Amino acid sequence: MSDLVFRRNLLALSPRSPDLAALLDETEPDPRLSFRAARSGALVPVYAKDGREAAFHSLMDPRRDAERLAAAQPPGGFIAALGLGAGYGLAPFLASSATTGILVVEYSAPLLRAVLEEFDLSELFLDPRVSLLLDPEPREIEAALLASYIPPLAGDLRSVPLRGRVDQDPERFAGAAAAIRKVLDRISDDYSVQAFFGKLWFRNAVRNLFAAERPASPLPPIRRAVVTAAGPSLEAALPAVAKARGEGAFLIATDTSLPALLGSGMRPDAVVSIDCQAISYYHFLKGLPAGVPLVLDLALETLRGLESLPEEKADYPAILFLWRMVALLGLMPDPGSCASCGAELAEGLPKRHAFAAGGFLCPDCARAEAERGSFAAEAGGGYASGAYAPGGAGRGGAAAREAPDSGIIPISAGAARWLERAASLPFAEALGVGLDSPSLAGLKRLAFGLARRAAEAPLSTLTSGAGIL
C-alpha cells in the first residue's frame, strides 16, 4: 500500500471526476482485497469472498493475457469495460489510436480504493478517452453512453467484461450489461432511420441552402385581407373572393384551398401551411406560383412533445415516422382485409402480420401457414412474437438476427387501433398514446420490417451490435 500512489491516482481523477475523487479519499479500503505476484512478476488483485479467493487477472502473465484478448477483438471502436481491476485489460486498447473511447463501469468504492492504493493508474485516468463510473444505476450508464458514443465517429461499440471481477458481483454487472444492450438497441434504431433517409435529408438540406441564402421579400402593408380555406362553401365563394381581390384585398390561401384557387385562375398573395404533415404534400401537386411566399409554422407543438417525451416512449417517433413514410410509398399493408384469402378483418381487434404473405392474416390463414411449417406457432393458438425461420433457434437466436422481419408479428388490439388512427392523428397527439411493452415491440418490428422491404435491401445498422453482449 502506498499513499503516494493513491494521491497520484486521485490527482489524475479529480479534474474530470472531482466528486468521485472526494468520495474515494473518504473511503476505507476493502480488507478482503489482497495482492499476489503472478509468475511473470506482475501484481494481481485477489478478492476473498465466502471462504474462496478469486484473482481479477491471470496469475501466469496478466499483461500477455490482456494483449491476447485484445488482439482477438476487431481493432478500434468504443469500449464499455465491465470492471477495472489493475488496468491490465485496458492497456492494449489504449495503446491503439483507433480506440475512440472507453467507459469503465466499477462497483464498490472500498474495493476501488484498495486497488488505487496499490496500482498507479494515473496515465489511464488522464487519457481523455477514458471515463469511469462508480456504482452507477442502469439509467446512468445509458445516459453516459448516449452522451459519449456517436456511431459514425466512434465506430463499433463493444462490451469487454473483466471476468475475474464480474464474477464477484454478477447481479450488478448483469444490470450494467443490460443497460448497454438497451443503448445499442436505441442507437441502432435511430441510426437506421438516419442511414435509410439520411441521403434524402442531406440532399434537401443542400438544396434549401440556396433558397436560404436569398433574402426573403418583405410583405407589403396589409390593410384588408381575405383568407380562404377548404370547405363546402369555397367554390361558391370564389366570385366574392375574386371581387375582393380586385378591390385591393390581400389574398391569403391556406394550403388546403390552394388547388381550388389555382384551378379558378386566382393567384394568392401568400400561402400558409400550419401543422405540416406528410399529407400536406398533396396540396401542392399543382405547384406553387413563382414569387408567392409560403409561410410555414415551426411545428413547435411537435418539437415540445419530442423534448418532453418520456424514455419509455423513445421508439414512438421512429415507428410513427416510418409508418407514415411507408404509406406515402404505397406499401402500406391493408389492416382491414386478409392478405391471403381477402376476408374482412374487424377493426380494433388483435391482428397478425406476416411478411411472407405481404400483409395481415385472418386467424384461419395464419393457422394454415403455421401448419405448413412456414411459421412457428405457440400452444393455444397464439403465435410467436420473436423472429423465427426454418432451422432457427427462436427469439434472440441467429435466425432472428439474420431475418428480423420473418415470422408472424402479433399486433395487440390497442396497437391495432393506434395504427388505424396513426395516419390521421396529429404527430404530437399520436406521441401521447400509451402502449404496453409487448404492443410496442410488435409495432417496432412491423415498422422497421416494412422499411427494410421498402429499401429492397437489409438495413445492416438495425442489427449492428447484435450478439455482442
C-alpha positions as CSV (number, residue, x, y, z in Angstrom):
1,M,0.0,0.0,0.0
2,S,1.4,3.4,-0.9
3,D,-0.2,6.8,-0.1
4,L,1.9,8.4,-2.8
5,V,0.4,6.1,-5.5
6,F,-3.1,6.7,-4.2
7,R,-2.6,10.5,-4.2
8,R,-1.3,10.4,-7.8
9,N,-4.4,8.5,-8.8
10,L,-6.7,11.0,-7.1
11,L,-4.8,13.8,-8.7
12,A,-5.4,12.3,-12.1
13,L,-9.1,11.6,-11.4
14,S,-10.1,14.9,-9.9
15,P,-10.1,17.2,-12.9
16,R,-12.9,15.3,-14.6
17,S,-14.4,13.5,-11.6
18,P,-13.9,15.6,-8.5
19,D,-16.9,14.1,-6.7
20,L,-15.5,10.6,-7.2
21,A,-12.1,11.6,-6.1
22,A,-13.5,13.2,-2.9
23,L,-15.6,10.0,-2.2
24,L,-12.6,7.7,-2.6
25,D,-10.5,10.0,-0.3
26,E,-13.0,9.5,2.5
27,T,-13.4,5.7,1.9
28,E,-11.6,3.0,3.8
29,P,-10.1,0.3,1.6
30,D,-11.7,-3.1,1.4
31,P,-9.7,-5.5,3.6
32,R,-10.9,-8.5,1.6
33,L,-8.7,-7.4,-1.3
34,S,-5.1,-8.7,-1.3
35,F,-2.4,-8.8,-4.0
36,R,-0.4,-11.7,-5.3
37,A,2.5,-11.8,-7.7
38,A,1.9,-13.7,-11.0
39,R,4.6,-16.0,-12.5
40,S,5.6,-13.1,-14.7
41,G,6.1,-10.9,-11.6
42,A,3.2,-8.6,-12.2
43,L,1.0,-7.9,-9.2
44,V,-2.6,-9.2,-9.4
45,P,-5.6,-8.2,-7.2
46,V,-7.1,-11.2,-5.4
47,Y,-10.6,-11.0,-3.8
48,A,-11.7,-13.1,-0.8
49,K,-15.4,-14.0,-0.7
50,D,-17.2,-16.8,1.1
51,G,-14.0,-18.5,2.0
52,R,-12.7,-18.5,-1.6
53,E,-10.2,-16.4,-3.4
54,A,-10.6,-15.1,-6.9
55,A,-7.9,-13.4,-9.0
56,F,-9.1,-10.5,-11.2
57,H,-6.4,-11.3,-13.8
58,S,-4.3,-14.2,-15.0
59,L,-1.8,-15.4,-12.4
60,M,0.5,-16.5,-15.2
61,D,1.1,-13.3,-17.1
62,P,-1.7,-10.7,-16.9
63,R,-0.2,-8.4,-19.4
64,R,0.3,-11.0,-22.1
65,D,-3.1,-12.4,-21.4
66,A,-4.7,-9.0,-21.9
67,E,-2.8,-8.4,-25.1
68,R,-4.0,-11.8,-26.4
69,L,-7.7,-11.0,-25.6
70,A,-7.4,-7.5,-27.2
71,A,-5.9,-9.0,-30.3
72,A,-8.9,-11.2,-30.7
73,Q,-11.1,-8.2,-30.9
74,P,-11.6,-6.1,-34.0
75,P,-9.4,-3.0,-33.9
76,G,-10.6,0.4,-32.8
77,G,-14.1,1.3,-31.7
78,F,-15.7,2.3,-28.4
79,I,-15.2,0.0,-25.4
80,A,-17.6,-0.5,-22.5
81,A,-15.4,-2.1,-19.9
82,L,-17.1,-4.0,-17.1
83,G,-14.6,-4.0,-14.2
84,L,-11.4,-2.1,-13.8
85,G,-9.1,-4.5,-11.9
86,A,-5.5,-3.4,-12.1
87,G,-6.0,-1.9,-15.6
88,Y,-4.1,-4.7,-17.5
89,G,-7.1,-5.4,-19.7
90,L,-7.5,-1.8,-20.8
91,A,-3.8,-1.0,-21.6
92,P,-3.8,-2.8,-25.0
93,F,-6.9,-0.8,-26.1
94,L,-5.4,2.5,-25.0
95,A,-2.2,1.7,-26.9
96,S,-4.2,1.8,-30.1
97,S,-5.0,5.2,-31.6
98,A,-8.0,3.5,-33.3
99,T,-9.7,3.2,-29.9
100,T,-12.1,6.1,-29.7
101,G,-13.3,5.8,-26.1
102,I,-13.5,3.6,-23.0
103,L,-16.3,3.8,-20.4
104,V,-15.3,1.8,-17.3
105,V,-18.1,0.6,-15.0
106,E,-17.0,-0.4,-11.5
107,Y,-18.8,-1.1,-8.2
108,S,-17.7,-0.7,-4.6
109,A,-15.8,2.3,-3.5
110,P,-13.8,0.4,-0.8
111,L,-12.6,-2.1,-3.4
112,L,-11.6,0.7,-5.8
113,R,-9.8,2.5,-3.0
114,A,-7.8,-0.7,-2.3
115,V,-6.8,-1.0,-6.0
116,L,-5.8,2.6,-6.3
117,E,-3.6,2.4,-3.2
118,E,-1.6,-0.4,-4.9
119,F,-1.6,0.4,-8.7
120,D,-0.6,3.6,-10.4
121,L,-3.4,4.1,-12.9
122,S,-2.8,7.9,-13.3
123,E,-1.9,7.6,-17.0
124,L,-5.2,5.7,-17.7
125,F,-7.3,8.3,-15.9
126,L,-5.5,11.2,-17.6
127,D,-6.3,9.7,-21.0
128,P,-9.2,11.9,-22.4
129,R,-10.7,8.8,-24.0
130,V,-11.4,7.2,-20.6
131,S,-14.4,7.7,-18.3
132,L,-15.1,6.0,-15.0
133,L,-18.5,5.3,-13.5
134,L,-18.6,4.0,-9.9
135,D,-21.7,2.3,-8.5
136,P,-23.9,3.6,-11.4
137,E,-27.6,2.9,-11.8
138,P,-28.5,1.4,-15.2
139,R,-30.0,4.8,-16.3
140,E,-26.7,6.5,-15.5
141,I,-24.8,4.0,-17.8
142,E,-27.4,4.6,-20.5
143,A,-27.0,8.4,-20.2
144,A,-23.2,8.3,-20.2
145,L,-23.1,6.1,-23.4
146,L,-25.7,8.2,-25.2
147,A,-23.7,11.3,-24.4
148,S,-20.3,10.0,-25.4
149,Y,-20.9,7.3,-28.1
150,I,-21.6,8.6,-31.6
151,P,-21.5,5.6,-34.1
152,P,-20.2,7.4,-37.2
153,L,-17.3,8.9,-35.2
154,A,-16.6,6.3,-32.6
155,G,-17.1,3.1,-34.6
156,D,-18.4,-0.2,-33.1
157,L,-19.5,-0.3,-29.5
158,R,-18.2,-3.4,-27.7
159,S,-18.6,-4.7,-24.2
160,V,-15.4,-6.1,-22.6
161,P,-16.0,-7.8,-19.2
162,L,-13.2,-8.5,-16.8
163,R,-14.3,-11.9,-16.0
164,G,-12.5,-12.3,-12.7
165,R,-14.1,-9.1,-11.4
166,V,-17.6,-9.6,-12.9
167,D,-18.0,-13.0,-11.3
168,Q,-17.6,-11.4,-7.9
169,D,-20.6,-9.1,-8.4
170,P,-22.7,-10.8,-11.1
171,E,-26.0,-9.2,-10.4
172,R,-24.9,-5.6,-10.7
173,F,-22.7,-6.2,-13.7
174,A,-25.6,-8.1,-15.4
175,G,-27.6,-4.9,-14.9
176,A,-24.8,-2.9,-16.5
177,A,-24.7,-5.3,-19.4
178,A,-28.5,-4.9,-19.9
179,A,-28.1,-1.1,-19.9
180,I,-25.5,-1.4,-22.6
181,R,-27.7,-3.6,-24.7
182,K,-30.6,-1.2,-24.3
183,V,-28.4,1.7,-25.6
184,L,-27.3,-0.5,-28.5
185,D,-30.9,-1.1,-29.5
186,R,-31.9,2.5,-29.2
187,I,-28.9,3.8,-31.1
188,S,-29.2,1.2,-33.9
189,D,-32.9,2.1,-34.3
190,D,-32.1,5.8,-34.5
191,Y,-29.1,5.3,-36.7
192,S,-31.1,3.0,-39.1
193,V,-33.6,5.7,-39.8
194,Q,-30.8,8.2,-40.4
195,A,-29.0,5.7,-42.7
196,F,-32.2,5.0,-44.6
197,F,-33.4,8.6,-45.1
198,G,-30.1,10.4,-44.5
199,K,-29.3,10.9,-48.2
200,L,-32.7,12.4,-48.8
201,W,-32.5,14.7,-45.8
202,F,-29.0,15.8,-46.8
203,R,-30.0,16.4,-50.4
204,N,-33.0,18.5,-49.4
205,A,-30.9,20.4,-46.9
206,V,-28.3,21.3,-49.5
207,R,-31.0,22.4,-52.0
208,N,-32.6,24.5,-49.3
209,L,-29.3,26.3,-48.6
210,F,-29.5,28.1,-51.9
211,A,-33.0,29.4,-51.0
212,A,-32.0,30.3,-47.5
213,E,-29.2,32.5,-48.8
214,R,-31.6,34.7,-50.7
215,P,-33.1,37.4,-48.6
216,A,-36.9,37.0,-48.1
217,S,-39.0,39.6,-49.8
218,P,-40.9,41.6,-47.1
219,L,-44.7,41.5,-47.3
220,P,-46.4,44.8,-48.3
221,P,-48.5,46.6,-45.7
222,I,-51.8,44.8,-45.4
223,R,-54.9,46.9,-44.7
224,R,-57.5,44.4,-45.8
225,A,-57.1,40.7,-46.2
226,V,-59.2,37.7,-47.4
227,V,-58.3,34.2,-46.1
228,T,-59.5,31.1,-47.9
229,A,-59.7,27.6,-46.5
230,A,-61.0,24.3,-47.9
231,G,-64.7,23.7,-47.3
232,P,-68.1,23.1,-48.9
233,S,-68.7,26.8,-49.5
234,L,-65.3,27.6,-51.0
235,E,-66.2,27.2,-54.7
236,A,-69.4,29.2,-54.2
237,A,-67.4,32.0,-52.5
238,L,-64.8,32.2,-55.3
239,P,-66.6,35.0,-57.2
240,A,-66.7,37.1,-53.9
241,V,-63.1,36.4,-53.3
242,A,-62.2,37.5,-56.8
243,K,-64.2,40.7,-56.3
244,A,-62.4,41.5,-53.0
245,R,-59.1,40.8,-54.7
246,G,-59.9,43.2,-57.5
247,E,-60.7,45.9,-54.8
248,G,-57.2,45.5,-53.4
249,A,-57.6,42.9,-50.7
250,F,-54.6,40.8,-49.8
251,L,-55.4,37.2,-50.6
252,I,-54.1,34.6,-48.1
253,A,-54.7,31.0,-49.0
254,T,-54.3,28.1,-46.6
255,D,-52.6,25.1,-48.3
256,T,-55.9,23.2,-48.4
257,S,-57.6,25.9,-50.5
258,L,-54.6,26.5,-52.9
259,P,-55.7,23.9,-55.5
260,A,-59.2,25.4,-55.8
261,L,-57.8,28.9,-56.2
262,L,-55.3,27.9,-58.8
263,G,-57.9,25.9,-60.6
264,S,-60.1,29.0,-60.9
265,G,-57.2,31.1,-62.2
266,M,-56.6,33.1,-59.0
267,R,-53.1,33.7,-57.8
268,P,-52.9,34.2,-54.0
269,D,-50.6,36.8,-52.4
270,A,-49.4,34.3,-49.8
271,V,-49.9,30.7,-48.8
272,V,-50.0,29.5,-45.2
273,S,-49.4,25.9,-44.1
274,I,-49.9,25.1,-40.4
275,D,-49.1,21.9,-38.6
276,C,-47.4,20.5,-41.8
277,Q,-47.7,16.7,-42.2
278,A,-46.8,14.3,-44.9
279,I,-50.3,14.6,-46.4
280,S,-49.7,18.4,-46.9
281,Y,-47.6,17.5,-49.9
282,Y,-50.7,16.7,-51.9
283,H,-52.0,20.3,-51.6
284,F,-49.0,21.5,-53.7
285,L,-49.3,19.0,-56.6
286,K,-50.3,21.8,-58.9
287,G,-47.3,23.7,-57.8
288,L,-46.7,27.0,-56.0
289,P,-46.6,30.0,-58.3
290,A,-43.3,31.7,-58.6
291,G,-42.8,34.6,-56.2
292,V,-45.7,33.7,-53.9
293,P,-44.4,33.5,-50.3
294,L,-45.0,30.2,-48.5
295,V,-45.5,30.8,-44.7
296,L,-44.8,27.6,-42.6
297,D,-45.1,27.2,-38.9
298,L,-42.2,25.6,-36.9
299,A,-44.2,22.7,-35.6
300,L,-43.5,23.9,-32.1
301,E,-46.1,21.6,-30.5
302,T,-44.4,18.6,-32.1
303,L,-40.9,19.8,-31.0
304,R,-42.1,20.4,-27.5
305,G,-43.7,16.9,-27.5
306,L,-40.4,15.3,-28.6
307,E,-38.5,17.2,-26.0
308,S,-40.7,16.1,-23.1
309,L,-41.1,12.5,-24.4
310,P,-40.5,10.0,-21.6
311,E,-37.8,7.4,-22.0
312,E,-40.2,4.5,-22.4
313,K,-41.7,6.2,-25.5
314,A,-38.4,6.8,-27.2
315,D,-39.3,4.5,-30.0
316,Y,-42.6,6.2,-30.9
317,P,-41.3,8.9,-33.2
318,A,-39.3,6.4,-35.4
319,I,-42.2,4.0,-35.6
320,L,-44.7,6.7,-36.4
321,F,-42.4,8.3,-39.0
322,L,-41.7,5.0,-40.7
323,W,-45.4,4.1,-40.7
324,R,-46.3,7.3,-42.5
325,M,-43.4,7.1,-44.9
326,V,-44.4,3.5,-45.9
327,A,-48.0,4.8,-46.5
328,L,-46.7,7.6,-48.8
329,L,-44.6,5.0,-50.7
330,G,-47.8,3.0,-51.4
331,L,-46.5,0.0,-49.4
332,M,-48.9,0.1,-46.5
333,P,-50.5,-3.3,-45.8
334,D,-54.3,-3.2,-45.6
335,P,-55.3,-3.8,-42.0
336,G,-58.9,-4.3,-43.0
337,S,-58.5,-7.5,-45.1
338,C,-56.6,-10.8,-45.0
339,A,-53.6,-10.7,-47.5
340,S,-54.2,-14.4,-48.2
341,C,-57.9,-15.0,-48.6
342,G,-59.3,-11.4,-48.7
343,A,-61.6,-11.9,-45.7
344,E,-62.5,-8.8,-43.8
345,L,-60.7,-8.1,-40.6
346,A,-62.6,-6.4,-37.9
347,E,-61.4,-3.1,-36.7
348,G,-59.9,-2.7,-33.3
349,L,-59.2,-6.4,-32.7
350,P,-55.8,-8.1,-32.4
351,K,-54.1,-8.7,-35.8
352,R,-51.3,-10.8,-37.1
353,H,-48.9,-9.6,-39.8
354,A,-46.9,-11.9,-42.0
355,F,-44.2,-10.5,-44.3
356,A,-44.2,-13.7,-46.3
357,A,-47.9,-13.2,-47.1
358,G,-47.4,-9.4,-47.7
359,G,-49.9,-8.2,-45.1
360,F,-52.2,-9.1,-42.3
361,L,-53.7,-12.5,-42.0
362,C,-57.0,-13.8,-40.6
363,P,-56.8,-16.4,-37.9
364,D,-57.6,-19.3,-40.3
365,C,-54.9,-18.3,-42.8
366,A,-52.3,-17.7,-40.0
367,R,-53.1,-21.1,-38.6
368,A,-52.8,-22.7,-42.1
369,E,-49.4,-21.1,-42.7
370,A,-48.2,-22.4,-39.3
371,E,-49.4,-25.9,-40.1
372,R,-47.5,-25.8,-43.3
373,G,-44.4,-25.0,-41.3
374,S,-43.8,-21.5,-42.7
375,F,-44.1,-20.0,-39.2
376,A,-43.7,-21.2,-35.7
377,A,-46.9,-21.5,-33.7
378,E,-47.2,-21.5,-30.0
379,A,-49.5,-23.7,-28.0
380,G,-53.1,-22.4,-27.5
381,G,-53.5,-20.9,-31.0
382,G,-51.2,-17.9,-30.4
383,Y,-48.2,-17.0,-32.5
384,A,-44.7,-16.2,-31.6
385,S,-43.7,-12.6,-31.2
386,G,-40.0,-13.3,-31.9
387,A,-38.4,-13.8,-35.3
388,Y,-38.4,-17.4,-36.5
389,A,-37.1,-19.1,-39.5
390,P,-36.6,-22.7,-40.6
391,G,-33.7,-24.0,-38.6
392,G,-33.8,-21.0,-36.2
393,A,-33.5,-21.2,-32.5
394,G,-36.4,-18.9,-31.7
395,R,-36.4,-15.4,-30.5
396,G,-33.0,-14.0,-30.0
397,G,-31.3,-16.8,-31.9
398,A,-29.1,-16.5,-35.0
399,A,-32.0,-16.8,-37.3
400,A,-33.7,-13.9,-35.6
401,R,-30.7,-11.7,-36.2
402,E,-30.4,-12.7,-39.8
403,A,-34.1,-12.4,-40.7
404,P,-35.6,-9.9,-38.2
405,D,-38.7,-9.4,-40.3
406,S,-39.5,-13.1,-40.7
407,G,-42.4,-14.9,-38.9
408,I,-45.8,-13.6,-37.8
409,I,-45.9,-10.4,-35.8
410,P,-48.8,-10.2,-33.4
411,I,-50.4,-6.8,-33.1
412,S,-52.5,-6.2,-29.9
413,A,-55.9,-4.6,-30.1
414,G,-54.6,-1.4,-28.7
415,A,-51.7,-1.3,-31.1
416,A,-54.1,-2.1,-34.0
417,R,-56.3,0.8,-33.1
418,W,-53.2,3.1,-32.8
419,L,-52.1,2.0,-36.3
420,E,-55.6,2.6,-37.8
421,R,-55.6,6.1,-36.4
422,A,-51.9,7.0,-36.6
423,A,-52.1,8.4,-40.1
424,S,-54.9,10.8,-39.2
425,L,-53.7,11.9,-35.8
426,P,-51.5,15.0,-35.4
427,F,-48.0,13.9,-34.7
428,A,-47.9,15.4,-31.2
429,E,-51.2,13.7,-30.3
430,A,-50.0,10.3,-31.6
431,L,-47.0,10.5,-29.4
432,G,-49.2,10.8,-26.4
433,V,-50.8,7.4,-26.9
434,G,-49.7,4.8,-24.3
435,L,-48.9,1.3,-25.3
436,D,-47.6,-1.6,-23.2
437,S,-44.2,-3.1,-23.9
438,P,-45.3,-6.2,-26.0
439,S,-47.5,-4.0,-28.2
440,L,-44.7,-1.5,-28.7
441,A,-42.3,-4.3,-29.6
442,G,-44.7,-5.7,-32.2
443,L,-45.1,-2.2,-33.8
444,K,-41.4,-1.7,-33.8
445,R,-40.7,-5.0,-35.6
446,L,-43.5,-4.2,-38.1
447,A,-42.4,-0.6,-38.9
448,F,-38.7,-1.5,-39.3
449,G,-39.6,-4.6,-41.3
450,L,-41.7,-2.6,-43.7
451,A,-38.8,-0.1,-44.0
452,R,-36.5,-2.9,-44.9
453,R,-38.9,-4.1,-47.5
454,A,-39.3,-0.6,-48.9
455,A,-35.5,-0.3,-49.3
456,E,-35.4,-3.7,-51.0
457,A,-32.2,-4.5,-49.0
458,P,-31.3,-5.2,-45.4
459,L,-30.6,-2.2,-43.2
460,S,-27.5,-3.6,-41.6
461,T,-27.4,-0.8,-38.9
462,L,-30.6,-2.3,-37.4
463,T,-28.6,-5.3,-36.3
464,S,-25.3,-3.6,-35.5
465,G,-24.1,-4.7,-32.2
466,A,-26.4,-7.8,-32.1
467,G,-25.0,-10.6,-30.1
468,I,-22.1,-8.5,-28.7
469,L,-23.1,-8.9,-25.0
